Each structure stands twice: as C-alpha cells, then as structure tokens.
Amino acid sequence: MKIFISVDMEGMAGITSPSQEREETVSFRRALHNQVRWIIEGIQASEKNGEVEEITIADSHGSGRNLSYDELSQMDDRISLVSGSPRPQYMVACLDETYDVAFFAGYHAGPGEICANMDHSFYGKVVSCLKINGAYMNETVTNAAIAASYKVPVGLVIGDSGLRRQLIDKEMMPWVKFVTTKESLTRYAAKFQPQRKLREDTICAVKEVLASDLKKLPLYETAVPAVLGIDFKSTAMADAVALTPGVRRLSGTEVEITCADMKELACGISALTSLSGTAS
C-alpha cells in the first residue's frame, strides 16, 4: 500500500496569519510537523500498518520548503518527501495511479468564504476565483479532481471550519472524512481546540479511513478536456496572462484555457498564477 499526504499551512492549528511564517518560524514549523506526526501515528496504529510500503509527503505550501526531511525521516522510515518548486502538479506532485489513498492536511477554504481563516485559492495574492468547467473550486476539490484522474481517492481532509463548511455543509465533497483543526472566526482569527483532542481526532480518523475498503471510497471526478477559469485581482494580471497561447480573455480580470487532462490543468494553474504574479 502507498499513501500520499499533501501538506498545506493555512488550515493548521496554531497558525492564524501568514506573518507567522516569517516572524514565528520555529512555532510555525512545529505546527506543521505536529500535524504530520499525528497522521503518521494514526498510520502506525492502524490495522493496515504492516501493508504500508511507502508514505509520500508533498510539502505544498508556498515554495514547498517548510518541512524538515530529517525530522520526517525520524517519524517513520517509509517516508519520502517532495520538496521545492516549481514542479508538475504542485500540491500533489508525484501522485500517480500507484497510490491507494491520499490525505490532505492543513487545507483551507477557497476565496470568499465567510469566517474562514486565510481563505484563498492557490496564489492568494492574485486569484479572486478559480473555476473548472464553470464550477467554483477550492484547493481541496481541485487536488481531489487531479487525484481522481489517477483513480486515487481522497480519504481524509484536515483543515479549518471554513473548509469543513464548504466540503461538508455545502456538499462540495460531503463523503470525505474531515478533522477540524480550528474554529475560524475571521480571516485572521481562530479558536484552537485542545492539542490533545486534535491529536486523538487525527489518529482515530486515519485509522478509520485505513480500516475501510479504499477501493470503494468516492472519487471527485471531473470531465476532460477541462476548462480552467481564473478571475484575477487586477486587469494588469489578466493582461499578462492573456498573452499566453491558448488563453481566452473573458473580461477585464477573467481568463480561461482548455486543458487536455487534469495533469495539464494542474500545471496550467501554476503557470498562469506565476505569470500573473509578475504583473501584481
């Protein structure tokens, strides 16, 4: 069995602002490693632990250089780390059909969700809204759609209450097992639950998912070719992106491009948002 874990930052307990990444580096990194450690403890305590051959962790926040290879290796000698950027399928880089299940940790709500800590989509400084085939998408369902193209289900999502509301209450992905890390109060404020409880909830959720029939977990499938639509935060950003071959300008700030498959779409998100960032 192979398990894939994508680790973001904004949905982690102990963090409420991007400034902590620069100003509180030690506690910032500890928050990420704690959550990963609890997932690994859940795998080790599960009845399927003996079947697990590889645990791939994709460092999926910012530049992808937040997690310590040494510290992860001490947690479990089956762990491999995907680090750095740019890279294909950024947040789910190296995921393919050989994996049995994916876990998303530290994930957050998409842009515009009320009471959602650090809500955004991919490159938050430039993206106002991201759509696939006309449907509003957050990072969770976008990456779940990429995973589904390889027939890999997302069994567990760990994130804030804003994301839980989008996935479960608003039924974007109502079947997924969800662990809530914090009750988001505003964009930059949250109430953290006791760390002991979050650890216990994580371990129990991981064990529950791995005890299930992974082949029967739902897939978040998306029709391909797929139309990627991005509404940028300024016309200057759209101006820059609109020069890319194949990109269609819809309005002052909106563009779209048709992608042959989900791997191409994932690369399109990285390429177009990076290009738009040069005009921000």
Salt bridges, closest charged atoms under 4 A:
ASP8 OD1 - HIS61 ND1 3.56
ASP8 OD2 - HIS108 NE2 3.10
GLU10 OE2 - HIS61 ND1 3.55
GLU10 OE1 - HIS108 NE2 3.70
GLU10 OE2 - HIS120 NE2 3.82
GLU21 OE1 - HIS61 NE2 2.85
GLU41 OE1 - ARG199 NE 2.86
GLU54 OE1 - LYS2 NZ 3.97
GLU71 OE1 - HIS33 NE2 3.93
GLU71 OE2 - ARG37 NH2 2.99
ASP76 OD2 - ARG78 NH2 2.74
GLU113 OE2 - ARG165 NE 2.78
GLU113 OE1 - LYS170 NZ 2.87
ASP119 OD1 - ARG187 NH1 2.77
GLU139 OE1 - HIS108 NE2 3.10
GLU139 OE2 - HIS120 NE2 3.30
GLU200 OE1 - ARG196 NH1 3.39
ASP201 OD2 - LYS197 NZ 2.73
GLU208 OE1 - LYS177 NZ 3.14
GLU221 OE2 - LYS151 NZ 2.85
ASP239 OD1 - ARG249 NH2 2.91
GLU256 OE2 - ARG248 NE 3.09
